[in-house]
């Protein structure tokens, strides 16, 4: 007897399950890793990010050398670089997309990471031609310019999304940080600009300080169960209120974590840290746990859960807003013993 139907849809793509491997170089940077992820049960893979800052530097160098000396004498033309702009810094990434498409039959989603305007449209078209099934735009920014207000920064990000959505026919998801004044307003703007989905949330790796060498150092900490709470809350608040799909990112380690995210309205869950801890085979564990929970609770498919505990549909809508905060700080969850 077959088990529950785990299939899902994300960005217009039919998926075998809600388990998507999120963008991370250790998982998808090696082309040999992607078939292993597919065999273990990944419904789709988001490739590691292509960083647009590097692309822009390469593009500027190309333009500089292309024009250098062109005004001097005709022979100077023979010294101009013969590369096309699309191959500057992206050739390897496009090759990875093409290789993955040949080796697996699951969707390969390209990840473009950047903060400023540039050649987003050209890169998006090149990624589409290489065979990517969709694009994830990672708008990672650390605002430090005091001359820019929040409206200007958000408008610039919306314009990046619009430029990519205009340049390509691929469906586009936007991966956001949680640091916005009004995330609901921004979500509507991104949808109007052409985005099909939001990935909530980007998890920043904050630097540390080596107090002996007096140098900043990388501080990579894998996500934990506590990191689920923020995406869970915001997906619940936005589901049904903005015509977008949602991908939950952060702390997905067990099949029950997937259940929670489906219930609040996520179409898929992005899995990264659990695979770095346990290896690709952990996808099989997640699949089995999700299937077991559905069967045990009498559900014939994972899609039956979608949005059943979003704010619009849950029995206590106020629990996702300020009322939850008031209850939490008034309680004694640790059962602290104060003594006499």
DALIN-V422190 format. One record per residue. N is the residue number from 1. RES is the residue in three letters. SS is DSSP state (2 for helix, 1 for strand, 0 for the rest). NEAR is the number of other C-alpha atoms within 8 Angstrom. Layout:
[[N & RES & SS & NEAR] [N & RES & SS & NEAR]]
//
This chain:
[[1 & UNK & 0 & 2] [2 & UNK & 0 & 3] [3 & UNK & 0 & 7] [4 & UNK & 0 & 11] [5 & UNK & 1 & 7] [6 & UNK & 0 & 11] [7 & UNK & 0 & 12] [8 & UNK & 1 & 13] [9 & UNK & 1 & 11] [10 & UNK & 1 & 10] [11 & UNK & 0 & 11] [12 & UNK & 0 & 6] [13 & UNK & 1 & 7] [14 & UNK & 1 & 8] [15 & UNK & 1 & 12] [16 & UNK & 0 & 8] [17 & UNK & 0 & 11] [18 & UNK & 0 & 14] [19 & UNK & 1 & 14] [20 & UNK & 1 & 13] [21 & UNK & 1 & 13] [22 & UNK & 0 & 11] [23 & UNK & 0 & 13] [24 & UNK & 0 & 11] [25 & UNK & 2 & 10] [26 & UNK & 2 & 7] [27 & UNK & 2 & 12] [28 & UNK & 2 & 14] [29 & UNK & 0 & 10] [30 & UNK & 0 & 9] [31 & UNK & 2 & 10] [32 & UNK & 2 & 6] [33 & UNK & 2 & 10] [34 & UNK & 2 & 13] [35 & UNK & 2 & 11] [36 & UNK & 2 & 9] [37 & UNK & 2 & 13] [38 & UNK & 2 & 12] [39 & UNK & 2 & 7] [40 & UNK & 2 & 11] [41 & UNK & 0 & 10] [42 & UNK & 0 & 14] [43 & UNK & 0 & 14] [44 & UNK & 1 & 13] [45 & UNK & 1 & 15] [46 & UNK & 1 & 14] [47 & UNK & 1 & 14] [48 & UNK & 1 & 12] [49 & UNK & 1 & 11] [50 & UNK & 1 & 9] [51 & UNK & 1 & 9] [52 & UNK & 2 & 11] [53 & UNK & 2 & 7] [54 & UNK & 2 & 8] [55 & UNK & 2 & 11] [56 & UNK & 2 & 10] [57 & UNK & 2 & 8] [58 & UNK & 2 & 10] [59 & UNK & 2 & 10] [60 & UNK & 2 & 8] [61 & UNK & 2 & 8] [62 & UNK & 2 & 11] [63 & UNK & 2 & 8] [64 & UNK & 2 & 8] [65 & UNK & 2 & 9] [66 & UNK & 2 & 9] [67 & UNK & 2 & 9] [68 & UNK & 0 & 8] [69 & UNK & 0 & 8] [70 & UNK & 0 & 10] [71 & UNK & 0 & 6] [72 & UNK & 0 & 6] [73 & UNK & 0 & 7] [74 & UNK & 2 & 6] [75 & UNK & 2 & 6] [76 & UNK & 2 & 10] [77 & UNK & 2 & 8] [78 & UNK & 2 & 5] [79 & UNK & 2 & 6] [80 & UNK & 0 & 10] [81 & UNK & 0 & 7] [82 & UNK & 0 & 4] [83 & UNK & 0 & 6] [84 & UNK & 0 & 6] [85 & UNK & 2 & 7] [86 & UNK & 2 & 10] [87 & UNK & 2 & 8] [88 & UNK & 0 & 12] [89 & UNK & 0 & 10] [90 & UNK & 0 & 11] [91 & UNK & 2 & 9] [92 & UNK & 2 & 7] [93 & UNK & 2 & 9] [94 & UNK & 2 & 11] [95 & UNK & 2 & 9] [96 & UNK & 2 & 9] [97 & UNK & 2 & 14] [98 & UNK & 2 & 10] [99 & UNK & 2 & 9] [100 & UNK & 2 & 12] [101 & UNK & 2 & 13] [102 & UNK & 2 & 7] [103 & UNK & 2 & 7] [104 & UNK & 0 & 9] [105 & UNK & 0 & 6] [106 & UNK & 0 & 11] [107 & UNK & 1 & 12] [108 & UNK & 1 & 14] [109 & UNK & 1 & 13] [110 & UNK & 1 & 15] [111 & UNK & 1 & 14] [112 & UNK & 1 & 12] [113 & UNK & 1 & 12] [114 & UNK & 0 & 12] [115 & UNK & 0 & 8] [116 & UNK & 0 & 7] [117 & UNK & 0 & 7] [118 & UNK & 0 & 6] [119 & UNK & 0 & 7] [120 & UNK & 2 & 11] [121 & UNK & 2 & 11] [122 & UNK & 2 & 9] [123 & UNK & 2 & 10] [124 & UNK & 2 & 12] [125 & UNK & 2 & 10] [126 & UNK & 2 & 10] [127 & UNK & 2 & 12] [128 & UNK & 2 & 13] [129 & UNK & 2 & 7] [130 & UNK & 2 & 10] [131 & UNK & 0 & 9] [132 & UNK & 0 & 14] [133 & UNK & 0 & 11] [134 & UNK & 1 & 14] [135 & UNK & 1 & 14] [136 & UNK & 1 & 13] [137 & UNK & 1 & 13] [138 & UNK & 1 & 12] [139 & UNK & 0 & 12] [140 & UNK & 0 & 10] [141 & UNK & 0 & 6] [142 & UNK & 0 & 4] [143 & UNK & 0 & 4] [144 & UNK & 0 & 4] [145 & UNK & 0 & 5] [146 & UNK & 0 & 5] [147 & UNK & 0 & 4] [148 & UNK & 0 & 7] [149 & UNK & 0 & 7] [150 & UNK & 2 & 6] [151 & UNK & 2 & 6] [152 & UNK & 2 & 8] [153 & UNK & 2 & 9] [154 & UNK & 2 & 9] [155 & UNK & 2 & 8] [156 & UNK & 2 & 10] [157 & UNK & 2 & 11] [158 & UNK & 2 & 11] [159 & UNK & 2 & 9] [160 & UNK & 2 & 11] [161 & UNK & 2 & 14] [162 & UNK & 2 & 12] [163 & UNK & 2 & 10] [164 & UNK & 2 & 11] [165 & UNK & 2 & 14] [166 & UNK & 2 & 9] [167 & UNK & 2 & 10] [168 & UNK & 0 & 10] [169 & UNK & 0 & 7] [170 & UNK & 0 & 9] [171 & UNK & 1 & 12] [172 & UNK & 1 & 14] [173 & UNK & 1 & 14] [174 & UNK & 1 & 13] [175 & UNK & 1 & 13] [176 & UNK & 1 & 12] [177 & UNK & 0 & 11] [178 & UNK & 0 & 8] [179 & UNK & 0 & 4] [180 & UNK & 0 & 6] [181 & UNK & 0 & 4] [182 & UNK & 0 & 6] [183 & UNK & 2 & 8] [184 & UNK & 2 & 8] [185 & UNK & 2 & 7] [186 & UNK & 2 & 9] [187 & UNK & 2 & 10] [188 & UNK & 2 & 9] [189 & UNK & 2 & 9] [190 & UNK & 2 & 12] [191 & UNK & 2 & 13] [192 & UNK & 2 & 7] [193 & UNK & 0 & 11] [194 & UNK & 0 & 11] [195 & UNK & 0 & 16] [196 & UNK & 0 & 11] [197 & UNK & 1 & 13] [198 & UNK & 1 & 14] [199 & UNK & 1 & 13] [200 & UNK & 1 & 15] [201 & UNK & 0 & 13] [202 & UNK & 0 & 12] [203 & UNK & 0 & 6] [204 & UNK & 0 & 4] [205 & UNK & 0 & 8] [206 & UNK & 0 & 7] [207 & UNK & 0 & 8] [208 & UNK & 1 & 8] [209 & UNK & 1 & 8] [210 & UNK & 1 & 9] [211 & UNK & 0 & 6] [212 & UNK & 0 & 4] [213 & UNK & 0 & 5] [214 & UNK & 0 & 7] [215 & UNK & 1 & 7] [216 & UNK & 1 & 8] [217 & UNK & 1 & 8] [218 & UNK & 0 & 8] [219 & UNK & 0 & 8] [220 & UNK & 0 & 6] [221 & UNK & 0 & 5] [222 & UNK & 0 & 5] [223 & UNK & 0 & 9] [224 & UNK & 0 & 9] [225 & UNK & 2 & 10] [226 & UNK & 2 & 7] [227 & UNK & 2 & 10] [228 & UNK & 2 & 12] [229 & UNK & 2 & 8] [230 & UNK & 2 & 8] [231 & UNK & 2 & 13] [232 & UNK & 2 & 12] [233 & UNK & 2 & 10] [234 & UNK & 2 & 9] [235 & UNK & 2 & 15] [236 & UNK & 2 & 14] [237 & UNK & 2 & 11] [238 & UNK & 2 & 9] [239 & UNK & 0 & 18] [240 & UNK & 0 & 6] [241 & UNK & 0 & 6] [242 & UNK & 0 & 10] [243 & UNK & 0 & 7] [244 & UNK & 0 & 10] [245 & UNK & 1 & 12] [246 & UNK & 1 & 14] [247 & UNK & 1 & 13] [248 & UNK & 1 & 15] [249 & UNK & 1 & 15] [250 & UNK & 0 & 14] [251 & UNK & 0 & 13] [252 & UNK & 0 & 16] [253 & UNK & 0 & 10] [254 & UNK & 0 & 9] [255 & UNK & 2 & 13] [256 & UNK & 2 & 9] [257 & UNK & 2 & 9] [258 & UNK & 2 & 12] [259 & UNK & 2 & 10] [260 & UNK & 2 & 9] [261 & UNK & 2 & 13] [262 & UNK & 2 & 15] [263 & UNK & 2 & 13] [264 & UNK & 2 & 17] [265 & UNK & 0 & 15] [266 & UNK & 0 & 16] [267 & UNK & 0 & 13] [268 & UNK & 1 & 16] [269 & UNK & 1 & 14] [270 & UNK & 1 & 13] [271 & UNK & 1 & 15] [272 & UNK & 0 & 12] [273 & UNK & 2 & 11] [274 & UNK & 2 & 12] [275 & UNK & 2 & 12] [276 & UNK & 2 & 10] [277 & UNK & 2 & 6] [278 & UNK & 2 & 8] [279 & UNK & 0 & 8] [280 & UNK & 0 & 10] [281 & UNK & 0 & 10] [282 & UNK & 2 & 11] [283 & UNK & 2 & 13] [284 & UNK & 2 & 9] [285 & UNK & 2 & 10] [286 & UNK & 2 & 11] [287 & UNK & 2 & 12] [288 & UNK & 2 & 9] [289 & UNK & 2 & 11] [290 & UNK & 2 & 12] [291 & UNK & 2 & 11] [292 & UNK & 2 & 8] [293 & UNK & 2 & 10] [294 & UNK & 2 & 13] [295 & UNK & 2 & 11] [296 & UNK & 2 & 7] [297 & UNK & 0 & 6] [298 & UNK & 0 & 6] [299 & UNK & 0 & 10] [300 & UNK & 0 & 10] [301 & UNK & 1 & 11] [302 & UNK & 2 & 14] [303 & UNK & 2 & 9] [304 & UNK & 2 & 7] [305 & UNK & 2 & 10] [306 & UNK & 0 & 12] [307 & UNK & 0 & 13] [308 & UNK & 0 & 10] [309 & UNK & 0 & 12] [310 & UNK & 0 & 14] [311 & UNK & 0 & 13] [312 & UNK & 0 & 9] [313 & UNK & 0 & 9] [314 & UNK & 0 & 9] [315 & UNK & 0 & 5] [316 & UNK & 0 & 6] [317 & UNK & 2 & 10] [318 & UNK & 2 & 9] [319 & UNK & 2 & 8] [320 & UNK & 2 & 11] [321 & UNK & 0 & 8] [322 & UNK & 2 & 8] [323 & UNK & 2 & 9] [324 & UNK & 2 & 10] [325 & UNK & 2 & 8] [326 & UNK & 2 & 8] [327 & UNK & 2 & 8] [328 & UNK & 2 & 7] [329 & UNK & 2 & 7] [330 & UNK & 2 & 6] [331 & UNK & 0 & 6] [332 & UNK & 0 & 7] [333 & UNK & 0 & 5] [334 & UNK & 0 & 4] [335 & UNK & 0 & 5] [336 & UNK & 0 & 6] [337 & UNK & 0 & 4] [338 & UNK & 0 & 4] [339 & UNK & 0 & 3] [340 & UNK & 0 & 2]]
//
